Amino acid sequence: MNTASLPIAQDAPVAVPGGWRGLVADWSSDQTAFHVSWGKAMMWIFLLSDTFVFSCFLTGYMTVRASTIVPWPNPSEVFGLHVGGVDVPLMLIALMTFVLITSSGTMAMAVNFAYRRDRVNAATLMLVTATFGELFVAMQAFEWSKLILEEGVRPWGNPMGAAQFGSTFFMITGFHGLHVSIGVIYLFIVAFKVIRGDYEKSGNYQIVEIAGLYWHFVDLVWVFIFALFYLW
């Protein structure tokens, strides 16, 4: 029998396990999505969902501020500091912004060193970034204590003007501060694992880039908060 004349079967069916084994096989067989690793893709999806949340908060804040008939407190006076007998407007906020923006630079350098497999410098710069984050949270705690103890601002009231100021300010800046605090913990954990050499065998330091995506997002959100709360 001449087998060469027989037709060759195309797209022959492949046996696929059913049930939970099939589900696990489907998910575990794909390591990337759209040429992007699943870890990075999941971080992008999380950041996208978080973008919707912050957008709703900031949109609500703008709506409240534009619709209230009670005068809104002057940011230059509310967030000013008395230094050397002189009132300096927005001094603390400028320092907070400088610290957070600088931390984006150190995080970018950490990612660069990670892809060079220089784990010592990568971990060191991640620790520096986390320290900047701690400093930012400490300054925000000082800002809150000044508003609460000295100015008498509360979530339900405000002696300097519109009552909605306190509720929107504490909610949005507190939610952002929570993100920074979580990011600091995350950076410390990843930096410890990097310096310990957990990723040395595989040579895959993409976790540092994923942590960097989160940190850059937190910094970007602060730019919008800074513009809307302190400059408007």
C-alpha positions in Angstrom: 0.0 0.0 0.0 1.4 3.4 -1.0 1.1 5.6 2.1 2.4 8.6 0.1 -1.0 8.9 -1.7 -3.0 9.0 1.5 -4.2 12.5 2.6 -2.5 14.0 5.7 -4.9 14.9 8.5 -4.9 18.6 9.3 -5.7 20.0 12.8 -6.0 16.6 14.4 -7.8 16.9 17.7 -5.7 16.9 20.8 -7.0 15.3 24.0 -7.6 18.0 26.6 -8.3 17.0 30.2 -11.6 18.1 31.5 -12.8 19.6 34.8 -10.4 21.4 37.1 -7.4 19.7 35.5 -8.3 21.2 32.2 -8.8 24.6 33.7 -5.4 24.5 35.4 -3.8 23.2 32.2 -5.3 26.1 30.2 -4.1 28.8 32.6 -0.6 27.3 33.3 0.2 26.7 29.6 0.2 30.5 28.9 3.0 32.4 30.5 2.5 35.7 28.8 -0.4 37.8 27.5 0.1 40.1 24.5 3.8 39.6 24.8 3.7 40.9 28.4 4.3 38.7 31.5 1.2 37.8 33.6 2.8 39.6 36.6 3.1 42.9 34.7 -0.3 42.5 33.0 -2.0 42.0 36.4 -0.3 45.0 37.8 -1.5 47.1 34.9 -5.0 45.8 35.4 -4.8 46.7 39.1 -3.5 50.2 38.4 -6.2 50.7 35.8 -8.9 49.9 38.4 -7.2 52.1 40.9 -7.2 54.9 38.3 -11.0 54.7 38.2 -11.2 55.0 41.9 -9.0 58.0 42.2 -10.7 59.6 39.2 -14.1 59.2 40.9 -12.7 60.7 44.1 -11.1 63.7 42.4 -14.2 64.3 40.2 -16.4 64.3 43.3 -14.1 66.8 44.9 -14.2 69.1 41.9 -18.0 68.8 41.8 -18.3 69.6 45.5 -15.9 72.6 45.3 -17.5 74.0 42.2 -21.1 73.7 43.6 -20.6 74.9 47.1 -21.7 78.5 47.9 -19.6 78.7 51.1 -16.1 80.2 50.5 -13.4 77.5 50.1 -10.3 77.8 52.4 -7.3 79.5 50.8 -4.6 76.8 50.3 -1.8 79.2 50.8 -3.0 80.1 54.3 -4.2 76.6 55.3 -1.1 74.7 54.2 1.4 77.5 55.0 4.2 77.2 57.7 5.4 79.8 60.1 9.2 79.7 59.8 11.5 82.3 61.3 8.7 84.7 62.0 7.6 84.6 58.3 4.6 82.8 56.9 5.8 80.6 54.0 2.9 79.3 51.8 2.9 75.7 50.7 6.4 75.1 52.0 5.6 71.6 53.5 3.7 70.6 50.4 6.6 71.6 48.1 8.9 69.4 50.2 6.5 66.5 50.1 6.2 66.8 46.3 10.0 67.1 45.9 10.5 64.0 48.0 8.0 61.9 46.1 9.1 63.0 42.7 12.8 62.3 43.6 11.7 58.8 44.7 10.5 58.1 41.2 14.0 58.8 40.0 15.6 56.4 42.5 13.0 53.8 41.6 13.8 54.1 37.9 17.5 53.7 38.6 16.7 50.6 40.7 14.9 49.0 37.8 17.8 49.8 35.5 20.3 48.1 37.9 18.0 45.2 38.3 18.0 44.4 34.6 21.7 44.6 34.7 21.5 41.9 37.4 23.3 44.3 39.8 21.3 43.3 42.8 23.3 45.3 45.4 22.7 48.6 43.7 19.1 47.7 42.8 18.2 46.7 46.4 20.0 49.8 47.8 18.1 52.2 45.5 14.8 50.4 46.4 15.6 51.0 50.1 16.3 54.7 49.3 13.0 54.9 47.5 11.2 53.3 50.4 12.9 55.8 52.8 11.7 58.7 50.7 8.2 57.2 50.9 8.4 57.0 54.7 9.5 60.6 54.8 6.5 61.6 52.7 4.1 59.7 55.0 5.7 61.3 58.1 5.3 64.8 56.6 1.7 64.0 55.7 1.1 62.9 59.3 2.5 66.3 60.5 0.2 68.1 58.0 -2.8 66.2 59.3 -1.9 66.9 62.9 -1.5 70.6 62.2 -4.9 70.8 60.5 -6.7 68.8 63.2 -5.0 70.2 66.4 -4.2 73.8 65.4 -6.7 74.7 62.7 -9.6 72.6 64.0 -10.4 70.9 60.7 -12.6 67.8 60.9 -14.2 65.5 58.3 -17.6 66.9 59.3 -16.6 70.6 59.8 -14.2 73.3 59.0 -13.9 76.7 60.9 -12.1 78.3 57.9 -14.9 77.9 55.3 -16.8 75.1 53.5 -17.4 72.0 55.6 -16.8 69.8 52.7 -13.1 70.7 52.7 -12.3 68.4 55.6 -14.1 65.4 54.3 -12.7 65.5 50.8 -9.2 66.4 51.9 -8.9 63.6 54.5 -10.5 61.0 52.3 -8.4 61.6 49.2 -5.1 62.4 50.8 -5.6 59.5 53.3 -6.4 57.1 50.5 -3.2 58.2 48.7 -1.2 58.0 51.9 -2.4 54.4 52.4 -1.1 53.6 48.9 2.3 55.1 49.7 2.5 53.1 53.0 1.6 49.9 51.2 4.2 50.7 48.5 6.9 51.3 51.2 6.2 47.8 52.7 6.2 46.3 49.2 9.5 47.9 48.3 11.2 46.7 51.6 10.0 43.1 50.9 11.2 43.1 47.3 14.5 44.7 48.2 15.1 42.1 50.9 14.4 39.3 48.4 16.7 40.9 45.8 19.6 41.3 48.2 19.1 37.8 49.4 19.5 36.5 45.9 16.1 35.0 45.4 16.0 36.0 41.7 19.7 35.3 41.0 19.2 31.7 39.7 16.5 32.6 37.3 18.0 35.9 36.4 14.4 37.3 36.2 14.3 40.6 38.1 11.0 41.8 36.5 9.5 42.0 40.0 11.5 45.2 40.5 9.9 46.7 37.4 6.5 45.6 38.6 7.1 47.4 41.9 8.3 50.4 40.0 5.1 50.5 38.0 3.1 50.7 41.3 5.4 53.4 42.7 5.3 55.6 39.6 1.5 55.4 39.6 1.4 56.6 43.2 3.7 59.5 42.3 1.5 60.4 39.3 -1.7 60.4 41.4 0.0 62.8 43.8 0.6 65.3 40.9 -3.1 65.5 40.3 -3.9 65.8 44.1 -1.2 68.5 44.4 -2.7 70.5 41.5 -6.3 70.2 42.6 -6.0 70.6 46.3 -3.0 72.9 46.8 -2.9 75.0 43.7 -6.6 75.5 42.8 
